[in-house]
């Protein structure tokens, strides 16, 4: 679905165009983009070689790593040990949910908690439990997921890795 050779700006433009056409579809693809991004950041910034990390991905709690909790666990094993940032703490520090369009002040929580709720809605939409999300809900969740994705892209770049434009290969573990 996503190409490593596209640019970050191209990806954002594609997602924004899709969201304009169909908010629910745009939100779902934004969630897929978040998972693509967090995986690539783990591969780039993790302590182990890419081969070892890919092996760990295939041996998650459910047989493979997928979903926020699994990615958080893998992030904390791979990235936190070198960079001292837990995934949820990084997002909570960097994303102010009150700045996200259609934020509803009746609800409180951190960026990670809202992201977890967004992925819950994503699962309901994907599995047919829910037919659609309201325009305001889709708008808030889309922009929240995109903000979290951008934080991860920035984090990789701040640590001298671009997750776009090339295959990530690390042949030696880091210390």
N, C-alpha and C positions, 0 to 999 in steps of 0.2 A: 504494500500500500504506500509506504513512504520510501523514497529513494535517498540513499546516503549522499548522492551527488547534487541534490537540490540545495539551495541556500536557505538560510534561516528566514530571510525576508520572503522568499518564494513560498515557503511552507506557511508562514503567517498569512500571506495574501490568499493562498488556496483555502485555508481554514475559514478566513473571514468571508470569502465569497460563498462558500458552502453554507455558512451560518446565515447569510443574508437570504439565501434561497429556501432553506429549511432549518429552522432553529434546532429541532431535536436531532436531526442528522448531523448538523454541525457540532453540536455538543458531544454526540457519540464519537465522532471522528477526533475531536479535541481530546477526549479521554484516551483514545488509542495513541494519539501523538504524545500525550504525557507518558504513557507506558513505554513507548519507543524511546523517548528522551531519557527517562530515568534509567532504563537499561543501558543506553549508550554512555551515560555519565558514569555508571558503575563500571562498565568495561574500561573506560578511559582513566578513571581516577582510582580504581580499586587497587589493592595491594598485590593481588595475585595476577598471574598471566591471564590473557584472555581465554586461553584453553581451559584453565582451571575454573575461572569464573563461569564459563559456559557449562562446564560439568556441574557446578553447584546449581546453576539455573535449572538443570534437568533433574535435580534431586531435592526439590522443595517439598514442603509438607504434603502437597497434593500431587506429587510426581513431577511438577515443574513449577517454576516461580511465575506467578501471575497475581494480579491484584495488589492493592496498596500495602497490606500487611506483609506479604511475602517480599515485595520490593524493599520495604523498610528494613526487614530483617537482613536481606542480602546487602543493602547499603551499609547498615551498621557494622556488618562483618568486614566489608571490603573498604569502604570509603572513610568511615569514622576513624578507623585505626590509624589512618595517615593524616587526615585533615581535621579531626576532632569535631566534626559536625554531624549530628544525627539528622536524618532526613526530615523528620517532623519539626525539629527545632529550627533548622534552616528555613523551612517554608513559613513557620510561624513568625520568625524574626523579619522575614523579607516581604511578606504579603499582608497588607492591612485590609482585612475583609470589608471594612467600612468604606474603602475607596472603590470597591467593585460595583459596577453599575447594577441597579436593582437590589442592592443590599437592603434587607428588611430589618429594621432596628428592633423588631420584636424578638428576633432570634440572636442568641449570643454563642460565641464559640471562636476557636482559633482557626487559622487557615487550614491546618491539618484536619480538624474536626469537620469543617465544611467540605473539604475535599473528600473525606471519607463518606459523608452524606451524598455528595455528588456521584461518587462511584456506586453507592447504593441505588440511586435513581438510575444510573447507567445500566446496572444489572437488571432492574425492573423493566426498563425499556427493551433491552436486548432479549430478555426471556419472556416477554409478553405479559408480564404481571401488570404492567401499566401501558396504556396506549400512547400517551404523550405527556409531556410536562408543559405547564403553562408558559406563556411567553416570558413572563417575569422570571420564573424559575429557570427556564432554559437560558435566558440572558445572563442571569447571575452566575449560574454554574459554568457556562461556556467561558465567561471572562475570568472566573476564578481559576478554572483549569488552565487556561492560557497564561494567566499571571504566574501560576506555579511552574508551568513549563518554562517560561522565560527566565525565572529565577534559576532553574537548573542549567539552562544554556549559559547564562551569565556566570554561574559558579564554575562550570567547566572551563570557560574562557579565562576567568580569573586565575585558574590553576593551569593555564597554558595548554589547554586542549580545546579544539573545536570538534564538536560531534558531527559536524556536517562536512561533506566534501571528500571524505576518505574512509576507508575501512579501518577500524581500530584494531591494531595488533600490538600486543605487548608480549615479548618473548621471555622477559625476566621479571620476577616478582620485585616489588618495591619494598623498601624498609623505611 
